[in-house]
Amino acid sequence: MKTTATKSAMPSLVLRRSLLGVGALAALMFTGCGGSAPTPDGPSPLVVGMELDYPPFEMRSADGEPDGISVRLAEELAKYLDRPVRIEPMAWDGLIPSLQTKKIDLIISSMTRTEEREKSIAFSDGYVTNGLCMLVGKDSTIQSSDDLSESTAKVAVKLGTTGHTWAQQHLEGVELVVLDDAAACVLEVVQGKAAAFIYDQISIYQHWKRHTDTTRPILKPIRAETWAIGLRHGESELLGRINAFLAESRAKGLFDNLAGRYMADEKKAFEDLGVPFIFH
């Protein structure tokens, strides 16, 4: 009885294995083309990692939901790719490892494209031009980054940012205060514990607006930087579709609309100051 039952079950078993093999091959081919295998209910979600601590780009709304320019950008990209989207909040230093281990599909988190990062992940075309700038004490005599190298005062930087990297490379002999949180870096300047905080233009402007009595922004960039969408190496088809989306979005005015929705005051202030605004 056992032998007969086993033989009669073998064709069915072989068929099931063959179908599974075909399904696995299809899924592999789909993934290799820069997408995730579809679920029984349709395309799998586009999982986008971001640190929700960088308003107005990445933040939480009053009801705790992901909000900001990067969230809206991720939603529009997912529509373009005909996939649902899921925002995966995480710490800044977990973004690249999560992408590499396929816990997320993309990084859209105001990330600067650098040669060092390009060793680990790939990047899309840029969609934002920003710059490293400084926040200093209101009565400080510092006028440019050149003054920092001559100072014995401390300089605050956020861990893992391009400001941190730049300071390590260019401020030899200057003591760096390396902190996990941008607000804590600002507090170092407000309290006179650090001579400057090096960060991006938009953030420096916003922090100065919150502390106009004690700080002064130096918005002329130390260097220009480009933000881009991060993805894994080898996903050439997905990269091509993302770049096409960015080009179409720029032409249709998506970035201008998002800037008007989330950054109207900043845009006008930069225009008044004669500082180029950030979107390409």
GUDO-211826 format. One record per residue (C-alpha): residue number from 1; residue in one letter; x negated, y, z. Coordinates in pm, whole numbers. Example, Ala and Ser with C-alpha at 12.3 -4.5 7.8 and 13.67 -1.06 7.14 Angstrom:
<pts>
  seq  type       X       Y       Z
    1     A   -1230    -450     780
    2     S   -1367    -106     714
</pts>
This chain:
<pts>
  seq  type       X       Y       Z
    1     M       0       0       0
    2     K    -277     242      87
    3     T    -463     168    -235
    4     T    -155     214    -453
    5     A     -58     539    -283
    6     T    -407     675    -326
    7     K    -416     597    -697
    8     S     -75     748    -765
    9     A    -175    1067    -585
   10     M    -501    1114    -776
   11     P    -360    1279   -1094
   12     S    -169    1529    -884
   13     L    -478    1600    -676
   14     V    -696    1644    -983
   15     L    -438    1878   -1135
   16     R    -423    2087    -821
   17     R    -803    2111    -808
   18     S    -816    2209   -1175
   19     L    -560    2482   -1122
   20     L    -746    2606    -818
   21     G   -1066    2616   -1020
   22     V    -902    2818   -1295
   23     G    -756    3057   -1037
   24     A   -1090    3100    -865
   25     L   -1260    3167   -1199
   26     A    -998    3428   -1289
   27     A   -1039    3596    -953
   28     L   -1415    3600    -994
   29     M   -1387    3751   -1341
   30     F   -1148    4018   -1213
   31     T   -1374    4107    -923
   32     G   -1679    4118   -1146
   33     C   -1507    4380   -1359
   34     G   -1486    4618   -1065
   35     G   -1154    4517    -909
   36     S   -1015    4287    -642
   37     A    -813    3976    -715
   38     P    -436    4042    -724
   39     T    -215    3919    -444
   40     P     115    3733    -498
   41     D     289    4070    -448
   42     G      78    4255    -705
   43     P    -262    4425    -720
   44     S    -466    4423    -402
   45     P    -507    4752    -214
   46     L    -795    4983    -298
   47     V    -964    5000      43
   48     V   -1134    5336      89
   49     G   -1365    5401     383
   50     M   -1396    5746     536
   51     E   -1484    5913     863
   52     L   -1173    6107     967
   53     D   -1369    6374    1149
   54     Y   -1442    6627     878
   55     P   -1151    6866     814
   56     P   -1020    6970     572
   57     F   -1161    6679     371
   58     E   -1118    6385     608
   59     M    -900    6423     917
   60     R    -578    6312    1086
   61     S    -246    6491    1059
   62     A     -40    6596    1360
   63     D     125    6254    1362
   64     G    -208    6073    1352
   65     E    -204    5969     987
   66     P    -508    6009     757
   67     D    -496    6348     589
   68     G    -712    6589     395
   69     I    -858    6644      50
   70     S   -1040    6310      39
   71     V    -724    6121     139
   72     R    -525    6287    -140
   73     L    -810    6219    -382
   74     A    -813    5851    -284
   75     E    -436    5831    -336
   76     E    -460    5984    -683
   77     L    -746    5752    -778
   78     A    -548    5448    -665
   79     K    -254    5559    -880
   80     Y    -490    5596   -1175
   81     L    -618    5242   -1116
   82     D    -260    5116   -1068
   83     R    -330    4986    -719
   84     P    -197    5068    -373
   85     V    -442    5238    -139
   86     R    -547    5172     218
   87     I    -759    5422     409
   88     E   -1004    5252     644
   89     P   -1123    5495     914
   90     M   -1471    5427    1048
   91     A   -1782    5587    1193
   92     W   -2014    5760     947
   93     D   -2302    5518     997
   94     G   -2071    5223     925
   95     L   -1964    5337     578
   96     I   -2251    5204     365
   97     P   -2282    4871     554
   98     S   -1906    4819     519
   99     L   -1926    4881     146
  100     Q   -2219    4643     107
  101     T   -2040    4365     296
  102     K   -1718    4421      94
  103     K   -1508    4531     390
  104     I   -1418    4835     182
  105     D   -1408    4898    -194
  106     L   -1517    5263    -206
  107     I   -1653    5544       7
  108     I   -1476    5879     -33
  109     S   -1604    6070     266
  110     S   -1783    6388     157
  111     M   -2096    6180     100
  112     T   -2394    6343     -67
  113     R   -2552    6147    -350
  114     T   -2921    6103    -267
  115     E   -3205    5894    -407
  116     E   -3238    5714     -77
  117     R   -2870    5618     -65
  118     E   -2879    5514    -430
  119     K   -3115    5236    -330
  120     S   -2829    5081    -132
  121     I   -2514    5177    -326
  122     A   -2406    5330    -656
  123     F   -2239    5668    -699
  124     S   -1987    5821    -935
  125     D   -2030    6152   -1109
  126     G   -2020    6440    -863
  127     Y   -1699    6623    -778
  128     V   -1826    6877    -524
  129     T   -2135    7097    -515
  130     N   -2217    7193    -160
  131     G   -2528    7315      14
  132     L   -2718    7274     336
  133     C   -2679    7589     545
  134     M   -2738    7704     901
  135     L   -2546    7824    1201
  136     V   -2756    8037    1434
  137     G   -2697    8250    1742
  138     K   -2524    8581    1678
  139     D   -2825    8785    1787
  140     S   -3085    8550    1639
  141     T   -3360    8694    1421
  142     I   -3360    8384    1201
  143     Q   -3274    8468     839
  144     S   -3376    8156     647
  145     S   -3505    7804     692
  146     D   -3860    7941     659
  147     D   -3817    8103     999
  148     L   -3749    7765    1160
  149     S   -4094    7629    1088
  150     E   -4242    7923    1275
  151     S   -4010    7881    1571
  152     T   -4069    7685    1887
  153     A   -3693    7657    1941
  154     K   -3495    7339    1890
  155     V   -3284    7263    1582
  156     A   -2963    7060    1607
  157     V   -2868    6803    1341
  158     K   -2599    6539    1309
  159     L   -2734    6184    1299
  160     G   -2753    6026     954
  161     T   -2664    6338     756
  162     T   -2867    6504     483
  163     G   -2931    6789     726
  164     H   -3097    6538     957
  165     T   -3306    6397     670
  166     W   -3406    6740     542
  167     A   -3513    6856     887
  168     Q   -3725    6544     937
  169     Q   -3900    6606     606
  170     H   -3945    6984     622
  171     L   -3957    7093     985
  172     E   -4272    6926    1100
  173     G   -4348    7012    1459
  174     V   -3998    7145    1530
  175     E   -3808    6957    1799
  176     L   -3483    6815    1664
  177     V   -3172    6764    1876
  178     V   -3006    6467    1705
  179     L   -2641    6416    1802
  180     D   -2356    6197    1676
  181     D   -2099    6476    1664
  182     A   -2104    6804    1469
  183     A   -1911    6988    1739
  184     A   -2177    6892    1990
  185     C   -2443    7036    1759
  186     V   -2248    7361    1739
  187     L   -2227    7373    2117
  188     E   -2606    7355    2135
  189     V   -2621    7679    1936
  190     V   -2333    7843    2123
  191     Q   -2504    7775    2457
  192     G   -2845    7887    2329
  193     K   -3000    7543    2366
  194     A   -3081    7520    1994
  195     A   -3186    7795    1755
  196     A   -2991    7655    1461
  197     F   -2761    7380    1342
  198     I   -2820    7253     988
  199     Y   -2509    7123     810
  200     D   -2302    7183     495
  201     Q   -2160    7518     382
  202     I   -1792    7454     447
  203     S   -1848    7316     796
  204     I   -2088    7595     893
  205     Y   -1833    7852     781
  206     Q   -1553    7682     974
  207     H   -1758    7646    1293
  208     W   -1859    8012    1271
  209     K   -1491    8112    1245
  210     R   -1428    7931    1573
  211     H   -1728    8095    1744
  212     T   -1761    8442    1591
  213     D   -1855    8594    1928
  214     T   -2164    8377    1973
  215     T   -2279    8255    1631
  216     R   -2371    8377    1283
  217     P   -2362    8175     958
  218     I   -2640    8173     701
  219     L   -2446    8053     397
  220     K   -2716    8089     133
  221     P   -2796    7721      74
  222     I   -3127    7576     180
  223     R   -3066    7339    -109
  224     A   -2768    7241    -326
  225     E   -2612    6897    -284
  226     T   -2358    6690    -476
  227     W   -2082    6480    -322
  228     A   -1978    6166    -507
  229     I   -1774    5848    -461
  230     G   -1974    5550    -337
  231     L   -1931    5199    -475
  232     R   -2134    4879    -500
  233     H   -2409    4832    -756
  234     G   -2306    4628   -1059
  235     E   -1943    4744   -1073
  236     S   -1990    4916   -1407
  237     E   -1628    4895   -1526
  238     L   -1495    5042   -1202
  239     L   -1759    5315   -1219
  240     G   -1650    5406   -1569
  241     R   -1286    5430   -1466
  242     I   -1369    5643   -1162
  243     N   -1574    5884   -1374
  244     A   -1290    5904   -1628
  245     F   -1048    5980   -1343
  246     L   -1271    6258   -1210
  247     A   -1304    6415   -1555
  248     E    -927    6404   -1614
  249     S    -852    6534   -1265
  250     R   -1086    6827   -1314
  251     A    -926    6912   -1648
  252     K    -575    6890   -1501
  253     G    -662    7118   -1209
  254     L    -633    6861    -929
  255     F    -931    7000    -740
  256     D    -802    7356    -767
  257     N    -465    7242    -633
  258     L    -623    7061    -339
  259     A    -842    7361    -262
  260     G    -536    7585    -263
  261     R    -349    7346     -36
  262     Y    -622    7282     219
  263     M    -884    7556     179
  264     A    -719    7878      64
  265     D    -886    8092     334
  266     E   -1229    7939     277
  267     K   -1203    7981    -100
  268     K   -1119    8352     -66
  269     A   -1390    8405     195
  270     F   -1655    8246     -25
  271     E   -1546    8460    -318
  272     D   -1568    8773    -101
  273     L   -1915    8670      17
  274     G   -2030    8603    -338
  275     V   -2102    8239    -255
  276     P   -2003    7992    -531
  277     F   -1711    7772    -427
  278     I   -1772    7403    -400
  279     F   -1559    7214    -650
  280     H   -1710    7135    -990
</pts>
